[in-house]
Amino acid sequence: MRAVAQRVTGASVSVGGEEIARIGPGLLVLLGVARSDGTAEADWMGDKLVSLRVFENAEGKFDRSVAEIGGEMLVVSQFTLYGDVRKGRRPSFSAAAPPESADELYRHVAERIAGHGVPVRCGRFGAHMRVGLVNDGPVTLVIDTPGEAQGRI
């Protein structure tokens, strides 16, 4: 499982010109699910995202999590995080999970986040979405589940 987490002052997602989700300060998470992922990876990712210390304390150091600042998360599915462009000019998505299992695990991550008491909003799985954000910092991290980093595409 792979996530791109961005610290934001606000973010939103729209489908067909209609806004379906919006958050204030917190994390925008673009989430990709690999063929080999299961609930263990989804649990790990949800826990990791909630506990990331990427918000500043009074001294300006990264020392607070989204939960500690009372922030929110917007989680958006993005299978293109598994796009392999090493050969040719068109990405291959063979490492991405099929839609049925990807949707299930995407939802599992969101539920895991919510279980920690962090308000979470989601994009619409499989839809063409427009994501708007104001990156704060900018702070952007790529997070791979254990074992994924060795096989990074």
C-alpha positions as CSV (number, residue, x, y, z in Angstrom):
1,M,0.0,0.0,0.0
2,R,1.3,3.4,-0.9
3,A,0.1,6.8,0.3
4,V,1.0,10.4,-0.5
5,A,0.2,12.4,2.6
6,Q,0.1,16.2,2.3
7,R,-0.3,18.6,5.3
8,V,-3.0,21.0,4.3
9,T,-4.9,24.0,5.6
10,G,-7.8,22.8,3.6
11,A,-8.7,20.3,0.8
12,S,-11.8,19.3,-1.2
13,V,-12.8,16.8,-3.8
14,S,-15.4,17.2,-6.5
15,V,-17.1,14.7,-8.9
16,G,-18.9,16.0,-12.0
17,G,-18.7,19.6,-10.8
18,E,-20.3,18.8,-7.4
19,E,-18.2,19.0,-4.2
20,I,-18.5,15.7,-2.4
21,A,-16.1,16.3,0.5
22,R,-14.1,19.1,2.2
23,I,-11.8,19.3,5.2
24,G,-10.1,22.1,7.1
25,P,-6.6,21.7,8.5
26,G,-5.3,18.2,8.4
27,L,-4.0,15.7,5.9
28,L,-5.0,15.0,2.3
29,V,-4.1,11.4,1.6
30,L,-3.9,9.9,-1.9
31,L,-4.0,6.1,-1.4
32,G,-2.9,3.4,-3.7
33,V,-3.6,-0.3,-3.1
34,A,-1.3,-3.0,-4.4
35,R,-2.4,-6.5,-5.5
36,S,-0.5,-8.0,-2.6
37,D,-2.2,-5.9,0.1
38,G,-4.7,-7.1,2.7
39,T,-6.2,-5.9,5.9
40,A,-2.9,-6.0,7.8
41,E,-1.5,-3.4,5.4
42,A,-4.7,-1.4,5.6
43,D,-4.6,-1.4,9.5
44,W,-0.9,-0.4,9.4
45,M,-1.5,2.4,7.0
46,G,-4.5,3.8,8.9
47,D,-2.5,3.7,12.2
48,K,0.5,5.3,10.6
49,L,-1.4,8.2,9.0
50,V,-3.2,9.0,12.3
51,S,0.1,9.0,14.3
52,L,2.4,10.9,11.8
53,R,4.0,13.8,13.6
54,V,4.0,16.4,10.9
55,F,2.4,19.3,12.6
56,E,4.5,21.8,14.4
57,N,4.7,22.3,18.2
58,A,5.3,25.7,19.9
59,E,9.0,25.5,19.0
60,G,8.2,24.9,15.3
61,K,9.3,21.2,15.3
62,F,7.3,18.4,13.8
63,D,6.0,16.9,17.0
64,R,2.2,16.7,16.7
65,S,-0.2,14.3,14.9
66,V,-3.4,15.1,13.1
67,A,-5.3,13.7,16.0
68,E,-3.4,15.9,18.5
69,I,-4.2,19.1,16.5
70,G,-7.9,18.2,16.1
71,G,-7.4,18.0,12.4
72,E,-9.3,16.1,9.7
73,M,-8.3,13.7,6.8
74,L,-9.5,13.5,3.3
75,V,-8.7,10.1,1.8
76,V,-8.8,9.8,-2.0
77,S,-8.2,6.5,-3.9
78,Q,-5.5,6.8,-6.5
79,F,-4.4,3.6,-8.3
80,T,-2.0,5.6,-10.4
81,L,0.4,5.6,-7.5
82,Y,1.2,2.1,-8.8
83,G,1.9,3.3,-12.3
84,D,5.2,1.8,-13.6
85,V,6.8,4.1,-16.2
86,R,10.2,2.4,-16.4
87,K,9.4,1.0,-19.9
88,G,7.8,2.9,-22.8
89,R,5.7,6.0,-22.5
90,R,2.5,4.6,-21.2
91,P,2.2,3.6,-17.5
92,S,1.5,0.0,-16.6
93,F,-0.8,-0.5,-13.6
94,S,-0.3,-4.3,-13.3
95,A,0.9,-3.8,-9.6
96,A,-2.3,-2.1,-8.6
97,A,-5.1,-4.1,-6.9
98,P,-8.2,-4.9,-8.9
99,P,-11.1,-2.5,-8.2
100,E,-13.1,-4.8,-5.9
101,S,-10.3,-5.5,-3.4
102,A,-8.9,-2.0,-3.7
103,D,-12.2,-0.4,-2.8
104,E,-12.6,-2.7,0.2
105,L,-9.1,-1.9,1.5
106,Y,-9.5,1.8,0.8
107,R,-12.7,1.8,2.9
108,H,-10.9,-0.2,5.6
109,V,-8.1,2.4,5.9
110,A,-10.8,5.2,6.2
111,E,-12.6,3.2,8.9
112,R,-9.4,2.6,10.8
113,I,-8.6,6.3,10.8
114,A,-12.2,7.1,12.0
115,G,-11.7,4.5,14.7
116,H,-9.0,6.7,16.2
117,G,-11.4,9.6,16.5
118,V,-10.1,11.5,13.5
119,P,-12.8,13.0,11.3
120,V,-12.4,11.4,7.8
121,R,-13.9,12.2,4.5
122,C,-13.5,10.3,1.3
123,G,-13.4,10.7,-2.4
124,R,-15.6,8.5,-4.6
125,F,-13.8,5.3,-5.6
126,G,-13.4,4.8,-9.3
127,A,-14.8,8.3,-10.2
128,H,-13.0,11.0,-12.1
129,M,-12.3,13.4,-9.3
130,R,-11.0,17.0,-9.0
131,V,-8.9,17.5,-5.9
132,G,-8.2,20.9,-4.6
133,L,-5.8,21.6,-1.7
134,V,-3.7,24.2,0.0
135,N,-0.5,22.4,0.9
136,D,0.9,23.8,4.2
137,G,4.6,24.0,4.3
138,P,4.7,22.4,1.8
139,V,4.8,19.1,3.6
140,T,4.4,16.0,1.4
141,L,5.4,12.5,2.4
142,V,5.3,9.2,0.4
143,I,4.5,6.3,2.8
144,D,4.8,2.7,1.9
145,T,3.7,-0.2,4.0
146,P,6.6,-2.4,5.4
147,G,8.0,-4.5,2.6
148,E,6.6,-2.2,-0.1
149,A,9.6,0.0,-0.1
150,Q,11.9,-2.8,-1.3
151,G,9.7,-3.4,-4.3
152,R,9.1,0.2,-5.0
153,I,8.1,1.0,-8.5
